[in-house]
Amino acid sequence: MAWLLSIHTFSQKRTSWAILLAFIMFFELSALYFQHVMLLAPCVMCVYERVAMLGIAGSAIIGLIKPSNQWFRWVGLISWGYTSFRGLQLALEHVGYQFNPSPFATCDIFPKFPSWAPLNQWFPWMFEPTGDCSKIVWQFLDLSMPQWLVVIFSANLIALAIVTLSQFIKSK
């Protein structure tokens, strides 16, 4: 249980939340590299998965504000969990479009953002989809991009579970 206490102590430091933010920024920059350098067109699901990643980044920023404060830490953890779970759902749905193509189950052509936040109009270079959800345009180690996102969002949920469990450990 000493390792859980160490994780609990680490979660109260800005470094832990900065590491989470750095990982997410790496993934977001990778997505932009794929889009703008490798010219891989993002689909609607890709765009939604980007939003989920940005949600995790927002969670990390909340935790960064004052990680020693239990309220900020718990809001960061809860929002990290919600956005990671939603990202995993989106990635699994995207994998379904790629590996179980059907004319009856397709992704939207246009993103459905709320009218008060039309991200594709504000930042088309990041949120305007031009690709097809069912096409596999990139693979690494035999996994497509949405399959890697399943791994990434799942890893986030596992890390979150460990960090959350550590919050219930009392120091001596």
N, C-alpha and C positions, 0 to 999 in steps of 0.2 A: 504493500500500500504506500510505501515511501515514494514510488514513482508517480502515483496519483497526486500526492501532496506537492511534488515538484512541478507537475503540470498545472496544478491549481495556482501555485506561486507564479509560474511563468505566465499564466493567463492574466495576471494582474499587472503585467509589464507591457509597455507600449511595443516592445520588440516583437512579442507574439502576434499582435494585431498587424504590425507593419509587415511581418513575414506573410501573413494571409493576404494582405493587400498586394504585396509584391508578386506573389504567385498569380493572383487574379489579373493583375496588370500584364504579366507575361503572357497569359492566355489571350487576353484582349488584343494585345499588340501582335500576337501570332495570327489571330483571326484577320486583323487588318493587313498583315503581310501576305497571307493567303489571298486576300481579296485584291489588294492594290499592286502587289509585286508579282505574285504567281498568276494573277488574273482569274482566280476561281470565284465565280459568281455566287454570292450567298443567297440561300432560299429563305422563305418566310420562317421556317423552323430555325434556321441558323440565326436569323435576326432575333427571334424570341429567346434563343439560348444565350445570345450575347446580352440581352437585357437581364436574364437570370444571373449571368456572371457579374454584371454591373451591380446587381442587387447584393451579391456577396461582397463586392468592393465597398458598397455603402455600409454593409454590416461591419466590415473591418474599420471603416472610418468612425462609426459609432463607438466601437471598442477602443479605438485610438484616442478618443476625446479624453477619457479618464478611466483607464482600465482598472484602477484600484477601487473605483466606485462600483459597488455591487449592481446598482441600477443600470448604469451604462453597459457594464459587462453582460448582464442578463438580456438587455434589449439587443445588444450585438449578437449574442448567442441565439436568441429566438429568431431574429431576422436572418441570420446565417442559415439556420435550420430550414426556415420557410423557403428561402430563395434556392438553397441547394436541393431541397425536395422537389420544388417546382421545376428546376433545371433538369433534374433526373427524369421527371415525368415527360418533359418536352423531348429530351434526348432519346428516351425509349420509344416515344411516338415517332420520332424522326427515323430511328432504326427500323421501325415497322414499315414506314413508307419505302425505305430502301430495299428491304429484304422480303417484303410481302406486298409487292406492288399490286394495286387493284384500281380499276377505273371508278370504283365506288368509295374508295378511301384515299383521298388525295389532300394535300395541304392547300391552303388558300393561295391565291395569286398575289393578293395585296394584304399587307399587314393590318391587323385590327387593333390599333392603338386607341386609347380613349381620346375623345375630341379635345380634351384639355391638354393632351401631351402627344401630338402627332410627331413622334420622333423621326419617322421617315421623311417628314417635310422639313423639320428643323435641322437634321443631320443626315442628309441622304447618303453621304460618303460612308456612313457606318450602318444605317438602318434601312436603306432602300433595297429590298430583295429583287434580284434579277435572275436567280437560278431556279432549278427544279429540285424539289425535295427528294425525289426518288432516284436521282442520278448519284452515282458514287464517283466523285471527281478526284478524290485523293485517298490514299491508304498508306498506313505505316504499320509494319509488323502485322500485316493482314487485317487490320482494323480500319474501318472508315472513320471519318471525322466524327459523326454522331456516336459511333461506338466508343471512341476515345472520350467523348463528353460524358458518356455513361460512366466510364472509369473515373473521370475527374470529379463529377458530381457525387458519385458513390464514395470516393476517397474523402471528399469534404464532409459527407455525412458520418463516416467512420471517425474522422478527426473530431468532428463536433460532438459525437457521442462520448468520446474519451474526455474531452475538455469539460463537457457538461457533467459527466459523472464525477470529475475531480472537484467540481464546485461544492459537492456535498461532504468533502473531506475537511475535517476541522484540524487546524494545526495545534500542536501541543504547547 
